[in-house]
Amino acid sequence: MHSRRSKSITGKRKQVGNSVARVIKPQKTRKIIRRFHHLINKRESICQFLRLTESLDEANEKKNDITILASTKGNVNLSKHYEDGKSQAFNEVMEAQLLKLHSLIKNETNSKEACDLTVMYTLLGYIMNQIGTLGGLETYQIASQNGQLKGRGGDTSKLLEKWTRLLLGNRSGAMALEIGSLSSENRISRCGLFGEVVRIDLQEHEGVVKQDFMERPPPETENDRFDLISCSLVLNFVKNHKDRGAMCHRMIEFLKPQGYIFIVLPQACVAHSRYCNESLLQKLFASIGLTLINSHQSDKLYYCLYQLQKAPSQPKHSSKRVKINDGPGLNNFGITL
Ligand SMILES: C[S@@+](CC[C@H](N)C(=O)[O-])C[C@H]1O[C@@H](n2cnc3c(N)ncnc32)[C@H](O)[C@@H]1O
Protein backbone atom coordinates (compact mmCIF):
# COMPACT_ATOMS: atom_id res chain seq x y z
CA MET A 1 0.00 0.00 0.00
CA HIS A 2 1.19 3.50 -0.78
CA SER A 3 0.85 6.19 1.74
CA ARG A 4 -1.62 9.00 1.17
CA ARG A 5 1.23 11.27 0.23
CA SER A 6 3.33 8.88 -1.79
CA LYS A 7 4.22 9.99 -5.28
CA SER A 8 5.57 8.22 -8.33
CA ILE A 9 7.82 9.81 -10.88
CA THR A 10 5.01 9.84 -13.42
CA GLY A 11 2.14 10.97 -11.27
CA LYS A 12 0.60 11.22 -7.87
CA ARG A 13 -1.11 8.40 -6.09
CA LYS A 14 -4.53 9.35 -4.94
CA GLN A 15 -6.58 7.64 -2.24
CA VAL A 16 -9.96 6.53 -3.61
CA GLY A 17 -11.97 4.68 -0.96
CA ASN A 18 -9.84 1.76 0.09
CA SER A 19 -7.97 1.53 -3.18
CA VAL A 20 -5.28 3.67 -4.66
CA ALA A 21 -5.63 5.17 -8.10
CA ARG A 22 -2.71 6.66 -9.99
CA VAL A 23 -3.34 10.04 -11.52
CA ILE A 24 -1.22 11.33 -14.35
CA LYS A 25 -1.38 14.99 -15.21
CA PRO A 26 -3.06 15.52 -18.62
CA GLN A 27 -0.10 17.42 -20.03
CA LYS A 28 2.14 14.44 -19.22
CA THR A 29 -0.12 11.79 -20.78
CA ARG A 30 0.98 12.12 -24.39
CA LYS A 31 4.63 12.46 -23.37
CA ILE A 32 4.49 9.21 -21.41
CA ILE A 33 2.76 7.29 -24.20
CA ARG A 34 5.31 8.55 -26.74
CA ARG A 35 8.26 7.73 -24.47
CA PHE A 36 6.89 4.27 -23.73
CA HIS A 37 6.49 3.52 -27.46
CA HIS A 38 9.98 4.84 -28.18
CA LEU A 39 11.52 2.57 -25.53
CA ILE A 40 9.49 -0.48 -26.51
CA ASN A 41 10.41 -0.01 -30.19
CA LYS A 42 14.11 0.34 -29.43
CA ARG A 43 14.05 -2.70 -27.16
CA GLU A 44 12.26 -4.61 -29.90
CA SER A 45 14.98 -3.71 -32.43
CA ILE A 46 17.78 -4.82 -30.10
CA CYS A 47 15.95 -8.01 -29.16
CA GLN A 48 15.34 -8.82 -32.81
CA PHE A 49 19.04 -8.41 -33.42
CA LEU A 50 19.81 -10.67 -30.43
CA ARG A 51 17.05 -13.10 -31.52
CA LEU A 52 15.31 -12.65 -28.22
CA THR A 53 12.10 -11.08 -29.35
CA GLU A 54 9.88 -14.19 -29.05
CA SER A 55 10.66 -14.46 -25.36
CA LEU A 56 9.64 -10.97 -24.27
CA ASP A 57 6.39 -10.35 -22.47
CA GLU A 58 5.10 -6.76 -22.49
CA ALA A 59 3.07 -7.38 -19.36
CA ASN A 60 5.89 -8.81 -17.26
CA GLU A 61 9.07 -6.77 -16.96
CA LYS A 62 10.52 -8.94 -14.19
CA LYS A 63 10.33 -11.95 -16.48
CA ASN A 64 11.92 -9.90 -19.30
CA ASP A 65 14.82 -8.99 -17.05
CA ILE A 66 15.42 -12.67 -16.23
CA THR A 67 15.12 -13.61 -19.92
CA ILE A 68 17.68 -11.01 -20.98
CA LEU A 69 20.11 -12.04 -18.25
CA ALA A 70 19.70 -15.69 -19.21
CA SER A 71 20.50 -14.78 -22.83
CA THR A 72 24.01 -13.71 -21.78
CA LYS A 73 24.58 -17.44 -21.13
CA GLY A 74 26.86 -16.81 -18.21
CA ASN A 75 29.07 -14.37 -20.16
CA VAL A 76 30.12 -12.17 -17.24
CA ASN A 77 31.21 -9.33 -19.51
CA LEU A 78 27.78 -9.12 -21.18
CA SER A 79 25.83 -9.33 -17.93
CA LYS A 80 28.13 -6.67 -16.44
CA HIS A 81 27.33 -4.34 -19.36
CA TYR A 82 23.63 -5.10 -19.01
CA GLU A 83 23.72 -4.25 -15.28
CA ASP A 84 25.80 -1.16 -16.02
CA GLY A 85 23.11 0.01 -18.49
CA LYS A 86 20.45 -0.60 -15.84
CA SER A 87 22.29 1.54 -13.32
CA GLN A 88 22.37 4.59 -15.60
CA ALA A 89 19.86 7.37 -15.08
CA PHE A 90 18.44 9.27 -18.06
CA ASN A 91 21.38 10.73 -19.95
CA GLU A 92 22.06 12.36 -23.28
CA VAL A 93 24.82 9.94 -24.32
CA MET A 94 22.55 6.90 -24.09
CA GLU A 95 19.64 8.74 -25.68
CA ALA A 96 21.86 9.70 -28.63
CA GLN A 97 22.92 6.04 -28.99
CA LEU A 98 19.28 5.00 -29.01
CA LEU A 99 18.53 7.50 -31.76
CA LYS A 100 21.21 6.02 -33.99
CA LEU A 101 20.37 2.44 -33.04
CA HIS A 102 19.19 1.64 -36.55
CA SER A 103 22.65 2.30 -38.01
CA LEU A 104 24.44 0.67 -35.05
CA ILE A 105 22.50 -2.54 -35.72
CA LYS A 106 23.07 -2.26 -39.47
CA ASN A 107 26.83 -1.91 -38.93
CA GLU A 108 26.91 -4.87 -36.55
CA THR A 109 24.86 -6.99 -38.94
CA ASN A 110 27.10 -6.17 -41.92
CA SER A 111 30.34 -6.43 -40.00
CA LYS A 112 32.57 -9.36 -40.86
CA GLU A 113 34.18 -9.11 -37.42
CA ALA A 114 32.65 -10.93 -34.48
CA CYS A 115 29.84 -8.74 -33.13
CA ASP A 116 30.55 -6.54 -30.16
CA LEU A 117 27.43 -7.21 -28.15
CA THR A 118 28.48 -5.16 -25.14
CA VAL A 119 26.96 -1.95 -26.56
CA MET A 120 23.68 -3.73 -27.25
CA TYR A 121 23.49 -5.15 -23.73
CA THR A 122 24.33 -1.78 -22.18
CA LEU A 123 21.57 -0.14 -24.21
CA LEU A 124 19.17 -2.93 -23.34
CA GLY A 125 19.89 -2.44 -19.62
CA TYR A 126 19.38 1.30 -20.00
CA ILE A 127 16.02 0.76 -21.77
CA MET A 128 14.87 -1.70 -19.08
CA ASN A 129 15.69 0.84 -16.40
CA GLN A 130 13.89 3.61 -18.29
CA ILE A 131 10.77 1.45 -18.75
CA GLY A 132 10.85 0.67 -15.02
CA THR A 133 11.31 4.34 -14.13
CA LEU A 134 8.35 5.19 -16.30
CA GLY A 135 6.25 2.67 -14.39
CA GLY A 136 5.98 -0.08 -17.03
CA LEU A 137 2.75 -1.24 -18.62
CA GLU A 138 0.68 -0.03 -15.70
CA THR A 139 1.65 3.60 -16.24
CA TYR A 140 1.25 3.27 -19.98
CA GLN A 141 -2.30 2.02 -19.50
CA ILE A 142 -3.17 4.77 -17.04
CA ALA A 143 -1.81 7.31 -19.53
CA SER A 144 -3.89 5.67 -22.27
CA GLN A 145 -6.98 5.73 -20.05
CA ASN A 146 -6.40 9.42 -19.36
CA GLY A 147 -5.94 9.94 -23.09
CA GLN A 148 -9.42 8.53 -23.58
CA LEU A 149 -11.01 11.06 -21.28
CA LYS A 150 -13.04 13.78 -22.91
CA GLY A 151 -10.85 16.75 -23.74
CA ARG A 152 -7.69 14.61 -23.79
CA GLY A 153 -7.99 13.09 -27.23
CA GLY A 154 -11.19 11.19 -26.49
CA ASP A 155 -12.63 7.76 -27.01
CA THR A 156 -11.91 6.38 -30.49
CA SER A 157 -15.12 4.32 -30.51
CA LYS A 158 -17.13 7.49 -31.13
CA LEU A 159 -16.16 7.15 -34.78
CA LEU A 160 -16.89 3.43 -34.66
CA GLU A 161 -20.44 4.24 -33.57
CA LYS A 162 -20.86 6.82 -36.33
CA TRP A 163 -19.59 4.46 -39.04
CA THR A 164 -21.48 1.35 -37.98
CA ARG A 165 -24.85 2.75 -36.85
CA LEU A 166 -26.39 2.27 -40.31
CA LEU A 167 -24.42 -0.87 -41.14
CA LEU A 168 -25.37 -2.74 -37.97
CA GLY A 169 -28.82 -1.24 -37.56
CA ASN A 170 -30.60 -4.41 -38.69
CA ARG A 171 -28.45 -6.92 -36.76
CA SER A 172 -30.39 -7.24 -33.54
CA GLY A 173 -28.34 -8.46 -30.58
CA ALA A 174 -25.08 -7.89 -32.47
CA MET A 175 -22.00 -9.01 -30.54
CA ALA A 176 -18.83 -6.95 -30.23
CA LEU A 177 -15.37 -7.76 -28.94
CA GLU A 178 -13.19 -4.91 -27.74
CA ILE A 179 -9.54 -5.94 -27.62
CA GLY A 180 -7.38 -3.75 -25.39
CA SER A 181 -10.35 -2.29 -23.56
CA LEU A 182 -9.55 0.11 -20.78
CA SER A 183 -13.05 1.14 -19.80
CA SER A 184 -16.65 -0.04 -19.89
CA GLU A 185 -17.69 3.57 -20.34
CA ASN A 186 -16.56 3.91 -23.97
CA ARG A 187 -19.15 4.57 -26.69
CA ILE A 188 -18.83 1.01 -27.97
CA SER A 189 -20.38 -0.18 -24.71
CA ARG A 190 -22.92 2.61 -24.34
CA CYS A 191 -24.14 3.29 -27.88
CA GLY A 192 -26.82 0.57 -27.78
CA LEU A 193 -25.76 -0.95 -31.10
CA PHE A 194 -24.67 -4.19 -29.48
CA GLY A 195 -26.55 -6.79 -27.48
CA GLU A 196 -23.26 -7.65 -25.80
CA VAL A 197 -19.78 -6.17 -25.71
CA VAL A 198 -17.00 -8.48 -24.54
CA ARG A 199 -14.13 -6.35 -23.22
CA ILE A 200 -10.68 -7.86 -22.81
CA ASP A 201 -7.25 -6.51 -21.98
CA LEU A 202 -3.86 -7.85 -20.89
CA GLN A 203 -4.55 -6.30 -17.49
CA GLU A 204 -7.68 -6.35 -15.39
CA HIS A 205 -9.77 -3.18 -15.17
CA GLU A 206 -13.26 -2.59 -13.88
CA GLY A 207 -15.72 -4.20 -16.30
CA VAL A 208 -12.89 -5.64 -18.41
CA VAL A 209 -11.78 -9.27 -18.40
CA LYS A 210 -8.06 -9.95 -18.18
CA GLN A 211 -7.30 -12.00 -21.28
CA ASP A 212 -4.64 -12.13 -23.96
CA PHE A 213 -6.60 -12.21 -27.22
CA MET A 214 -3.95 -14.50 -28.69
CA GLU A 215 -4.82 -17.04 -26.01
CA ARG A 216 -8.59 -16.73 -26.23
CA PRO A 217 -10.00 -20.22 -26.83
CA PRO A 218 -10.89 -20.62 -30.53
CA PRO A 219 -14.58 -20.21 -31.39
CA GLU A 220 -16.50 -23.49 -31.41
CA THR A 221 -19.87 -22.25 -32.54
CA GLU A 222 -21.22 -19.19 -34.35
CA ASN A 223 -22.15 -17.77 -30.94
CA ASP A 224 -18.45 -17.50 -30.09
CA ARG A 225 -17.93 -15.19 -33.07
CA PHE A 226 -18.52 -11.45 -33.29
CA ASP A 227 -20.29 -9.00 -35.59
CA LEU A 228 -17.63 -6.44 -34.82
CA ILE A 229 -14.12 -6.51 -33.36
CA SER A 230 -12.58 -3.29 -32.14
CA CYS A 231 -8.80 -3.15 -32.10
CA SER A 232 -8.05 0.42 -31.18
CA LEU A 233 -4.39 1.32 -30.60
CA VAL A 234 -3.55 -2.32 -29.97
CA LEU A 235 -1.71 -3.47 -33.13
CA ASN A 236 0.92 -0.77 -32.62
CA PHE A 237 1.33 -2.12 -29.10
CA VAL A 238 2.06 -5.65 -30.37
CA LYS A 239 5.80 -6.05 -30.49
CA ASN A 240 6.64 -7.05 -34.06
CA HIS A 241 5.28 -7.29 -37.60
CA LYS A 242 4.77 -11.07 -37.48
CA ASP A 243 2.83 -10.99 -34.22
CA ARG A 244 0.68 -8.16 -35.60
CA GLY A 245 -0.06 -10.32 -38.62
CA ALA A 246 -0.92 -13.25 -36.35
CA MET A 247 -3.34 -11.00 -34.47
CA CYS A 248 -5.02 -9.98 -37.74
CA HIS A 249 -5.42 -13.63 -38.80
CA ARG A 250 -6.88 -14.39 -35.42
CA MET A 251 -9.37 -11.54 -35.62
CA ILE A 252 -10.71 -13.09 -38.84
CA GLU A 253 -11.22 -16.41 -37.02
CA PHE A 254 -13.41 -14.65 -34.49
CA LEU A 255 -15.53 -12.74 -37.02
CA LYS A 256 -18.98 -13.74 -38.20
CA PRO A 257 -19.48 -13.74 -41.97
CA GLN A 258 -19.74 -10.11 -43.14
CA GLY A 259 -18.45 -9.01 -39.74
CA TYR A 260 -16.50 -5.78 -39.20
CA ILE A 261 -13.08 -4.92 -37.82
CA PHE A 262 -12.44 -1.42 -36.50
CA ILE A 263 -8.73 -0.61 -36.31
CA VAL A 264 -7.09 2.51 -34.94
CA LEU A 265 -3.37 3.19 -35.25
CA PRO A 266 -1.20 6.16 -34.44
CA GLN A 267 -1.09 8.22 -37.62
CA ALA A 268 2.70 7.76 -37.78
CA CYS A 269 2.19 4.02 -38.45
CA VAL A 270 0.74 4.78 -41.88
CA ALA A 271 2.28 8.18 -42.58
CA HIS A 272 5.88 7.81 -41.42
CA SER A 273 6.77 4.16 -41.57
CA ARG A 274 9.39 2.40 -43.66
CA TYR A 275 7.15 -0.64 -43.99
CA CYS A 276 3.55 0.54 -43.98
CA ASN A 277 1.19 3.00 -45.58
CA GLU A 278 -2.53 3.12 -46.12
CA SER A 279 -2.56 1.41 -49.53
CA LEU A 280 -0.22 -1.39 -48.38
CA LEU A 281 -2.46 -1.98 -45.40
CA GLN A 282 -5.47 -2.16 -47.68
CA LYS A 283 -3.72 -4.71 -49.96
CA LEU A 284 -2.63 -6.82 -47.00
CA PHE A 285 -6.10 -6.91 -45.50
CA ALA A 286 -7.65 -7.65 -48.90
CA SER A 287 -5.46 -10.78 -49.02
CA ILE A 288 -7.28 -12.12 -45.96
CA GLY A 289 -10.76 -11.27 -47.25
CA LEU A 290 -11.21 -7.80 -45.75
CA THR A 291 -12.64 -4.87 -47.70
CA LEU A 292 -12.13 -1.29 -46.63
CA ILE A 293 -15.43 0.38 -45.76
CA ASN A 294 -14.25 3.65 -44.27
CA SER A 295 -11.09 5.40 -43.15
CA HIS A 296 -10.09 8.68 -41.59
CA GLN A 297 -6.81 10.32 -40.67
CA SER A 298 -6.70 12.89 -37.91
CA ASP A 299 -3.56 14.76 -36.85
CA LYS A 300 -2.62 11.95 -34.52
CA LEU A 301 -4.63 8.85 -35.40
CA TYR A 302 -5.56 6.68 -38.36
CA TYR A 303 -8.98 4.99 -38.16
CA CYS A 304 -10.30 2.33 -40.52
CA LEU A 305 -13.26 0.00 -40.75
CA TYR A 306 -13.02 -3.25 -42.70
CA GLN A 307 -15.63 -5.85 -43.52
CA LEU A 308 -15.02 -9.54 -43.96
CA GLN A 309 -16.32 -10.32 -47.43
CA LYS A 310 -14.95 -13.79 -47.86
CA ALA A 311 -12.73 -15.70 -45.45
CA PRO A 312 -9.48 -16.61 -47.25
CA SER A 313 -9.69 -20.14 -48.61
CA GLN A 314 -5.96 -20.57 -49.14
CA PRO A 315 -3.74 -21.70 -46.31
CA LYS A 316 -1.85 -18.97 -44.49
CA HIS A 317 1.43 -18.07 -46.13
CA SER A 318 3.62 -15.38 -44.78
CA SER A 319 4.12 -12.13 -46.65
CA LYS A 320 7.54 -10.51 -46.58
CA ARG A 321 8.28 -7.18 -44.99
CA VAL A 322 8.95 -4.77 -47.85
CA LYS A 323 10.59 -1.38 -47.43
CA ILE A 324 8.39 1.20 -49.14
CA ASN A 325 9.94 4.38 -47.69
CA ASP A 326 13.38 5.27 -46.47
CA GLY A 327 14.98 8.21 -44.78
CA PRO A 328 15.66 9.63 -41.37
CA GLY A 329 12.89 10.00 -38.83
CA LEU A 330 10.83 7.07 -40.11
CA ASN A 331 9.59 4.31 -37.83
CA ASN A 332 9.62 0.53 -38.40
CA PHE A 333 5.93 -0.20 -37.93
CA GLY A 334 4.74 -2.93 -40.26
CA ILE A 335 2.47 -5.96 -40.49
CA THR A 336 3.20 -9.22 -42.26
CA LEU A 337 0.52 -11.81 -42.76
C1 LIG B 1 -2.88 1.98 -25.94
S1 LIG B 1 -3.83 0.81 -25.12
C2 LIG B 1 -5.27 1.09 -26.10
C3 LIG B 1 -6.44 1.37 -25.27
C4 LIG B 1 -7.74 1.68 -25.97
N1 LIG B 1 -8.21 0.58 -26.77
C5 LIG B 1 -7.65 2.97 -26.78
O1 LIG B 1 -8.07 2.97 -27.93
O2 LIG B 1 -7.17 3.97 -26.23
C6 LIG B 1 -3.33 -0.76 -25.77
C7 LIG B 1 -3.92 -1.90 -24.98
O3 LIG B 1 -3.87 -3.08 -25.76
C8 LIG B 1 -3.76 -4.15 -24.86
N2 LIG B 1 -3.30 -5.34 -25.58
C9 LIG B 1 -2.17 -5.49 -26.30
N3 LIG B 1 -2.08 -6.75 -26.77
C10 LIG B 1 -3.18 -7.40 -26.34
C11 LIG B 1 -3.65 -8.74 -26.47
N4 LIG B 1 -2.94 -9.66 -27.14
N5 LIG B 1 -4.80 -9.08 -25.87
C12 LIG B 1 -5.51 -8.18 -25.17
N6 LIG B 1 -5.13 -6.89 -25.01
C13 LIG B 1 -3.97 -6.51 -25.58
C14 LIG B 1 -2.77 -3.65 -23.82
O4 LIG B 1 -2.92 -4.34 -22.61
C15 LIG B 1 -3.14 -2.17 -23.71
O5 LIG B 1 -3.96 -1.93 -22.60
Ligand as a Chemical Component Dictionary entry (heavy atoms), coordinates in Angstrom:
data_LIG
# 
_chem_comp.id                   LIG 
_chem_comp.type                 NON-POLYMER 
_chem_comp.pdbx_formal_charge   0 
_chem_comp.three_letter_code    LIG 
# 
loop_
_chem_comp_atom.comp_id 
_chem_comp_atom.atom_id 
_chem_comp_atom.alt_atom_id 
_chem_comp_atom.type_symbol 
_chem_comp_atom.charge 
_chem_comp_atom.model_Cartn_x 
_chem_comp_atom.model_Cartn_y 
_chem_comp_atom.model_Cartn_z 
_chem_comp_atom.pdbx_ordinal 
LIG C1  C1  C 0  -2.877 1.979  -25.939 1  
LIG S1  S1  S 1  -3.827 0.806  -25.125 2  
LIG C2  C2  C 0  -5.272 1.095  -26.100 3  
LIG C3  C3  C 0  -6.442 1.370  -25.268 4  
LIG C4  C4  C 0  -7.736 1.682  -25.968 5  
LIG N1  N1  N 0  -8.207 0.582  -26.769 6  
LIG C5  C5  C 0  -7.645 2.967  -26.779 7  
LIG O1  O1  O 0  -8.066 2.972  -27.931 8  
LIG O2  O2  O -1 -7.167 3.969  -26.232 9  
LIG C6  C6  C 0  -3.332 -0.764 -25.768 10 
LIG C7  C7  C 0  -3.919 -1.899 -24.978 11 
LIG O3  O3  O 0  -3.873 -3.078 -25.755 12 
LIG C8  C8  C 0  -3.759 -4.148 -24.864 13 
LIG N2  N2  N 0  -3.297 -5.342 -25.581 14 
LIG C9  C9  C 0  -2.171 -5.492 -26.301 15 
LIG N3  N3  N 0  -2.075 -6.749 -26.768 16 
LIG C10 C10 C 0  -3.183 -7.405 -26.336 17 
LIG C11 C11 C 0  -3.645 -8.744 -26.470 18 
LIG N4  N4  N 0  -2.937 -9.659 -27.136 19 
LIG N5  N5  N 0  -4.800 -9.082 -25.872 20 
LIG C12 C12 C 0  -5.512 -8.176 -25.168 21 
LIG N6  N6  N 0  -5.126 -6.888 -25.009 22 
LIG C13 C13 C 0  -3.971 -6.507 -25.583 23 
LIG C14 C14 C 0  -2.766 -3.647 -23.821 24 
LIG O4  O4  O 0  -2.920 -4.335 -22.606 25 
LIG C15 C15 C 0  -3.139 -2.173 -23.708 26 
LIG O5  O5  O 0  -3.964 -1.932 -22.600 27 
# 
loop_
_chem_comp_bond.comp_id 
_chem_comp_bond.atom_id_1 
_chem_comp_bond.atom_id_2 
_chem_comp_bond.value_order 
_chem_comp_bond.pdbx_ordinal 
LIG C1  S1  SING 1  
LIG S1  C2  SING 2  
LIG S1  C6  SING 3  
LIG C2  C3  SING 4  
LIG C3  C4  SING 5  
LIG C4  N1  SING 6  
LIG C4  C5  SING 7  
LIG C5  O1  DOUB 8  
LIG C5  O2  SING 9  
LIG C6  C7  SING 10 
LIG C7  O3  SING 11 
LIG C7  C15 SING 12 
LIG O3  C8  SING 13 
LIG C8  N2  SING 14 
LIG C8  C14 SING 15 
LIG N2  C9  SING 16 
LIG N2  C13 SING 17 
LIG C9  N3  DOUB 18 
LIG N3  C10 SING 19 
LIG C10 C11 SING 20 
LIG C10 C13 DOUB 21 
LIG C11 N4  SING 22 
LIG C11 N5  DOUB 23 
LIG N5  C12 SING 24 
LIG C12 N6  DOUB 25 
LIG N6  C13 SING 26 
LIG C14 O4  SING 27 
LIG C14 C15 SING 28 
LIG C15 O5  SING 29 
# 
